[in-house]
């Protein structure tokens, strides 16, 4: 079964919405992880992509 991909316009809209949303600090992520009893793996490829996207938005601002 093929998966539908969002249009480039939809992807750009999503990126704009994400850029406007509040960001959690590392300390807040750590508090939530402690409360939930989970470990956040900084080597996770998805987290690395998020970090790179955040850094890119900071450079563009």
PDB file as gemmi writes it, atoms N, CA and C in Angstrom:
CRYST1    1.000    1.000    1.000  90.00  90.00  90.00 P 1                      
ATOM      1  N   UNK A   1       0.843  -1.166   0.000  1.00  0.00           N  
ATOM      2  CA  UNK A   1       0.000   0.000   0.000  1.00  0.00           C  
ATOM      3  C   UNK A   1       0.897   1.240   0.000  1.00  0.00           C  
ATOM      4  N   UNK A   2       0.667   2.164  -0.901  1.00  0.00           N  
ATOM      5  CA  UNK A   2       1.482   3.379  -0.948  1.00  0.00           C  
ATOM      6  C   UNK A   2       0.941   4.406   0.045  1.00  0.00           C  
ATOM      7  N   UNK A   3       1.859   5.154   0.596  1.00  0.00           N  
ATOM      8  CA  UNK A   3       1.473   6.198   1.550  1.00  0.00           C  
ATOM      9  C   UNK A   3       1.429   7.532   0.815  1.00  0.00           C  
ATOM     10  N   UNK A   4       0.423   8.313   1.138  1.00  0.00           N  
ATOM     11  CA  UNK A   4       0.323   9.640   0.555  1.00  0.00           C  
ATOM     12  C   UNK A   4       1.339  10.566   1.206  1.00  0.00           C  
ATOM     13  N   UNK A   5       1.948  11.410   0.405  1.00  0.00           N  
ATOM     14  CA  UNK A   5       2.882  12.394   0.943  1.00  0.00           C  
ATOM     15  C   UNK A   5       2.194  13.751   0.912  1.00  0.00           C  
ATOM     16  N   UNK A   6       2.404  14.555   1.946  1.00  0.00           N  
ATOM     17  CA  UNK A   6       1.801  15.887   1.924  1.00  0.00           C  
ATOM     18  C   UNK A   6       2.434  16.735   0.817  1.00  0.00           C  
ATOM     19  N   UNK A   7       1.659  17.658   0.331  1.00  0.00           N  
ATOM     20  CA  UNK A   7       2.166  18.551  -0.716  1.00  0.00           C  
ATOM     21  C   UNK A   7       3.254  19.453  -0.136  1.00  0.00           C  
ATOM     22  N   UNK A   8       4.105  20.003  -0.992  1.00  0.00           N  
ATOM     23  CA  UNK A   8       5.129  20.936  -0.504  1.00  0.00           C  
ATOM     24  C   UNK A   8       4.512  22.125   0.242  1.00  0.00           C  
ATOM     25  N   UNK A   9       3.348  22.576  -0.223  1.00  0.00           N  
ATOM     26  CA  UNK A   9       2.678  23.687   0.451  1.00  0.00           C  
ATOM     27  C   UNK A   9       2.264  23.292   1.857  1.00  0.00           C  
ATOM     28  N   UNK A  10       1.738  22.072   1.996  1.00  0.00           N  
ATOM     29  CA  UNK A  10       1.323  21.588   3.310  1.00  0.00           C  
ATOM     30  C   UNK A  10       2.531  21.429   4.227  1.00  0.00           C  
ATOM     31  N   UNK A  11       3.632  20.960   3.695  1.00  0.00           N  
ATOM     32  CA  UNK A  11       4.846  20.822   4.493  1.00  0.00           C  
ATOM     33  C   UNK A  11       5.347  22.182   4.961  1.00  0.00           C  
ATOM     34  N   UNK A  12       5.345  23.168   4.083  1.00  0.00           N  
ATOM     35  CA  UNK A  12       5.784  24.516   4.461  1.00  0.00           C  
ATOM     36  C   UNK A  12       4.857  25.120   5.511  1.00  0.00           C  
ATOM     37  N   UNK A  13       3.538  24.905   5.363  1.00  0.00           N  
ATOM     38  CA  UNK A  13       2.589  25.396   6.360  1.00  0.00           C  
ATOM     39  C   UNK A  13       2.895  24.762   7.712  1.00  0.00           C  
ATOM     40  N   UNK A  14       3.139  23.467   7.728  1.00  0.00           N  
ATOM     41  CA  UNK A  14       3.460  22.773   8.967  1.00  0.00           C  
ATOM     42  C   UNK A  14       4.734  23.307   9.601  1.00  0.00           C  
ATOM     43  N   UNK A  15       5.726  23.584   8.794  1.00  0.00           N  
ATOM     44  CA  UNK A  15       6.986  24.140   9.305  1.00  0.00           C  
ATOM     45  C   UNK A  15       6.758  25.522   9.909  1.00  0.00           C  
ATOM     46  N   UNK A  16       5.939  26.344   9.237  1.00  0.00           N  
ATOM     47  CA  UNK A  16       5.645  27.676   9.788  1.00  0.00           C  
ATOM     48  C   UNK A  16       4.910  27.570  11.117  1.00  0.00           C  
ATOM     49  N   UNK A  17       3.949  26.649  11.194  1.00  0.00           N  
ATOM     50  CA  UNK A  17       3.211  26.472  12.447  1.00  0.00           C  
ATOM     51  C   UNK A  17       4.145  25.995  13.552  1.00  0.00           C  
ATOM     52  N   UNK A  18       5.020  25.070  13.240  1.00  0.00           N  
ATOM     53  CA  UNK A  18       5.960  24.549  14.239  1.00  0.00           C  
ATOM     54  C   UNK A  18       6.921  25.645  14.702  1.00  0.00           C  
ATOM     55  N   UNK A  19       7.349  26.500  13.792  1.00  0.00           N  
ATOM     56  CA  UNK A  19       8.275  27.575  14.153  1.00  0.00           C  
ATOM     57  C   UNK A  19       7.621  28.574  15.103  1.00  0.00           C  
ATOM     58  N   UNK A  20       6.303  28.726  15.014  1.00  0.00           N  
ATOM     59  CA  UNK A  20       5.591  29.673  15.879  1.00  0.00           C  
ATOM     60  C   UNK A  20       5.244  29.079  17.236  1.00  0.00           C  
ATOM     61  N   UNK A  21       5.332  27.771  17.366  1.00  0.00           N  
ATOM     62  CA  UNK A  21       4.921  27.137  18.618  1.00  0.00           C  
ATOM     63  C   UNK A  21       5.988  27.314  19.693  1.00  0.00           C  
ATOM     64  N   UNK A  22       5.558  27.317  20.959  1.00  0.00           N  
ATOM     65  CA  UNK A  22       6.544  27.451  22.042  1.00  0.00           C  
ATOM     66  C   UNK A  22       7.476  26.246  22.084  1.00  0.00           C  
ATOM     67  N   UNK A  23       8.698  26.472  22.528  1.00  0.00           N  
ATOM     68  CA  UNK A  23       9.693  25.409  22.634  1.00  0.00           C  
ATOM     69  C   UNK A  23       9.922  25.064  24.091  1.00  0.00           C  
ATOM     70  N   UNK A  24      10.051  23.785  24.367  1.00  0.00           N  
ATOM     71  CA  UNK A  24      10.383  23.344  25.716  1.00  0.00           C  
ATOM     72  C   UNK A  24      11.890  23.400  25.901  1.00  0.00           C  
ATOM     73  N   UNK A  25      12.311  23.796  27.081  1.00  0.00           N  
ATOM     74  CA  UNK A  25      13.733  23.783  27.396  1.00  0.00           C  
ATOM     75  C   UNK A  25      14.162  22.352  27.693  1.00  0.00           C  
ATOM     76  N   UNK A  26      15.467  22.122  27.668  1.00  0.00           N  
ATOM     77  CA  UNK A  26      15.990  20.799  28.030  1.00  0.00           C  
ATOM     78  C   UNK A  26      15.582  20.434  29.452  1.00  0.00           C  
ATOM     79  N   UNK A  27      15.563  21.429  30.339  1.00  0.00           N  
ATOM     80  CA  UNK A  27      15.179  21.166  31.725  1.00  0.00           C  
ATOM     81  C   UNK A  27      13.737  20.688  31.821  1.00  0.00           C  
ATOM     82  N   UNK A  28      12.848  21.276  31.027  1.00  0.00           N  
ATOM     83  CA  UNK A  28      11.449  20.846  31.059  1.00  0.00           C  
ATOM     84  C   UNK A  28      11.321  19.419  30.528  1.00  0.00           C  
ATOM     85  N   UNK A  29      12.031  19.106  29.442  1.00  0.00           N  
ATOM     86  CA  UNK A  29      12.003  17.736  28.910  1.00  0.00           C  
ATOM     87  C   UNK A  29      12.485  16.750  29.970  1.00  0.00           C  
ATOM     88  N   UNK A  30      13.541  17.129  30.700  1.00  0.00           N  
ATOM     89  CA  UNK A  30      14.077  16.247  31.733  1.00  0.00           C  
ATOM     90  C   UNK A  30      13.067  16.048  32.863  1.00  0.00           C  
ATOM     91  N   UNK A  31      12.371  17.130  33.280  1.00  0.00           N  
ATOM     92  CA  UNK A  31      11.353  17.006  34.335  1.00  0.00           C  
ATOM     93  C   UNK A  31      10.226  16.089  33.896  1.00  0.00           C  
ATOM     94  N   UNK A  32       9.764  16.259  32.667  1.00  0.00           N  
ATOM     95  CA  UNK A  32       8.672  15.420  32.157  1.00  0.00           C  
ATOM     96  C   UNK A  32       9.129  13.970  32.059  1.00  0.00           C  
ATOM     97  N   UNK A  33      10.350  13.750  31.583  1.00  0.00           N  
ATOM     98  CA  UNK A  33      10.880  12.386  31.486  1.00  0.00           C  
ATOM     99  C   UNK A  33      10.941  11.746  32.869  1.00  0.00           C  
ATOM    100  N   UNK A  34      11.343  12.517  33.870  1.00  0.00           N  
ATOM    101  CA  UNK A  34      11.401  11.995  35.236  1.00  0.00           C  
ATOM    102  C   UNK A  34      10.006  11.641  35.730  1.00  0.00           C  
ATOM    103  N   UNK A  35       9.058  12.522  35.496  1.00  0.00           N  
ATOM    104  CA  UNK A  35       7.672  12.273  35.927  1.00  0.00           C  
ATOM    105  C   UNK A  35       7.122  11.012  35.275  1.00  0.00           C  
ATOM    106  N   UNK A  36       7.382  10.856  33.981  1.00  0.00           N  
ATOM    107  CA  UNK A  36       6.843   9.704  33.245  1.00  0.00           C  
ATOM    108  C   UNK A  36       7.698   8.457  33.397  1.00  0.00           C  
ATOM    109  N   UNK A  37       8.886   8.611  33.943  1.00  0.00           N  
ATOM    110  CA  UNK A  37       9.767   7.465  34.117  1.00  0.00           C  
ATOM    111  C   UNK A  37      10.335   6.943  32.810  1.00  0.00           C  
ATOM    112  N   UNK A  38      10.653   7.861  31.899  1.00  0.00           N  
ATOM    113  CA  UNK A  38      11.234   7.468  30.615  1.00  0.00           C  
ATOM    114  C   UNK A  38      12.597   8.124  30.447  1.00  0.00           C  
ATOM    115  N   UNK A  39      13.371   7.584  29.543  1.00  0.00           N  
ATOM    116  CA  UNK A  39      14.673   8.161  29.224  1.00  0.00           C  
ATOM    117  C   UNK A  39      14.600   8.742  27.823  1.00  0.00           C  
ATOM    118  N   UNK A  40      15.086   9.946  27.686  1.00  0.00           N  
ATOM    119  CA  UNK A  40      15.153  10.580  26.375  1.00  0.00           C  
ATOM    120  C   UNK A  40      16.533  10.295  25.821  1.00  0.00           C  
ATOM    121  N   UNK A  41      16.566   9.654  24.651  1.00  0.00           N  
ATOM    122  CA  UNK A  41      17.824   9.247  24.043  1.00  0.00           C  
ATOM    123  C   UNK A  41      18.280  10.317  23.057  1.00  0.00           C  
ATOM    124  N   UNK A  42      19.295  11.113  23.406  1.00  0.00           N  
ATOM    125  CA  UNK A  42      19.740  12.160  22.486  1.00  0.00           C  
ATOM    126  C   UNK A  42      20.348  11.615  21.200  1.00  0.00           C  
ATOM    127  N   UNK A  43      20.682  10.329  21.149  1.00  0.00           N  
ATOM    128  CA  UNK A  43      21.240   9.744  19.927  1.00  0.00           C  
ATOM    129  C   UNK A  43      20.139   9.294  18.964  1.00  0.00           C  
ATOM    130  N   UNK A  44      18.875   9.426  19.361  1.00  0.00           N  
ATOM    131  CA  UNK A  44      17.749   9.024  18.517  1.00  0.00           C  
ATOM    132  C   UNK A  44      17.758   9.867  17.235  1.00  0.00           C  
ATOM    133  N   UNK A  45      17.733   9.234  16.054  1.00  0.00           N  
ATOM    134  CA  UNK A  45      17.771   9.991  14.792  1.00  0.00           C  
ATOM    135  C   UNK A  45      16.646  11.021  14.670  1.00  0.00           C  
ATOM    136  N   UNK A  46      15.457  10.706  15.199  1.00  0.00           N  
ATOM    137  CA  UNK A  46      14.357  11.671  15.123  1.00  0.00           C  
ATOM    138  C   UNK A  46      14.669  12.906  15.949  1.00  0.00           C  
ATOM    139  N   UNK A  47      15.251  12.725  17.116  1.00  0.00           N  
ATOM    140  CA  UNK A  47      15.609  13.869  17.944  1.00  0.00           C  
ATOM    141  C   UNK A  47      16.690  14.687  17.261  1.00  0.00           C  
ATOM    142  N   UNK A  48      17.626  14.024  16.614  1.00  0.00           N  
ATOM    143  CA  UNK A  48      18.697  14.737  15.915  1.00  0.00           C  
ATOM    144  C   UNK A  48      18.109  15.602  14.805  1.00  0.00           C  
ATOM    145  N   UNK A  49      17.136  15.093  14.067  1.00  0.00           N  
ATOM    146  CA  UNK A  49      16.494  15.872  13.015  1.00  0.00           C  
ATOM    147  C   UNK A  49      15.810  17.095  13.607  1.00  0.00           C  
ATOM    148  N   UNK A  50      15.123  16.918  14.748  1.00  0.00           N  
ATOM    149  CA  UNK A  50      14.457  18.037  15.396  1.00  0.00           C  
ATOM    150  C   UNK A  50      15.465  19.094  15.817  1.00  0.00           C  
ATOM    151  N   UNK A  51      16.599  18.671  16.377  1.00  0.00           N  
ATOM    152  CA  UNK A  51      17.636  19.602  16.796  1.00  0.00           C  
ATOM    153  C   UNK A  51      18.182  20.380  15.601  1.00  0.00           C  
ATOM    154  N   UNK A  52      18.407  19.685  14.494  1.00  0.00           N  
ATOM    155  CA  UNK A  52      18.931  20.334  13.303  1.00  0.00           C  
ATOM    156  C   UNK A  52      17.922  21.335  12.752  1.00  0.00           C  
ATOM    157  N   UNK A  53      16.642  20.991  12.763  1.00  0.00           N  
ATOM    158  CA  UNK A  53      15.609  21.890  12.280  1.00  0.00           C  
ATOM    159  C   UNK A  53      15.508  23.117  13.173  1.00  0.00           C  
ATOM    160  N   UNK A  54      15.612  22.916  14.482  1.00  0.00           N  
ATOM    161  CA  UNK A  54      15.572  24.038  15.425  1.00  0.00           C  
ATOM    162  C   UNK A  54      16.759  24.963  15.188  1.00  0.00           C  
ATOM    163  N   UNK A  55      17.939  24.400  15.016  1.00  0.00           N  
ATOM    164  CA  UNK A  55      19.134  25.200  14.775  1.00  0.00           C  
ATOM    165  C   UNK A  55      18.990  25.977  13.467  1.00  0.00           C  
ATOM    166  N   UNK A  56      18.425  25.340  12.455  1.00  0.00           N  
ATOM    167  CA  UNK A  56      18.233  26.014  11.162  1.00  0.00           C  
ATOM    168  C   UNK A  56      17.297  27.207  11.324  1.00  0.00           C  
ATOM    169  N   UNK A  57      16.225  27.038  12.108  1.00  0.00           N  
ATOM    170  CA  UNK A  57      15.280  28.142  12.314  1.00  0.00           C  
ATOM    171  C   UNK A  57      15.959  29.285  13.081  1.00  0.00           C  
ATOM    172  N   UNK A  58      16.824  28.953  14.045  1.00  0.00           N  
ATOM    173  CA  UNK A  58      17.536  29.993  14.795  1.00  0.00           C  
ATOM    174  C   UNK A  58      18.441  30.787  13.864  1.00  0.00           C  
ATOM    175  N   UNK A  59      19.125  30.096  12.949  1.00  0.00           N  
ATOM    176  CA  UNK A  59      20.027  30.774  12.033  1.00  0.00           C  
ATOM    177  C   UNK A  59      19.260  31.659  11.071  1.00  0.00           C  
ATOM    178  N   UNK A  60      18.050  31.246  10.678  1.00  0.00           N  
ATOM    179  CA  UNK A  60      17.256  32.005   9.721  1.00  0.00           C  
ATOM    180  C   UNK A  60      16.644  33.252  10.360  1.00  0.00           C  
ATOM    181  N   UNK A  61      16.497  33.249  11.667  1.00  0.00           N  
ATOM    182  CA  UNK A  61      15.845  34.382  12.367  1.00  0.00           C  
ATOM    183  C   UNK A  61      16.724  35.598  12.465  1.00  0.00           C  
TER     184      UNK A  61                                                      
END                                                                             
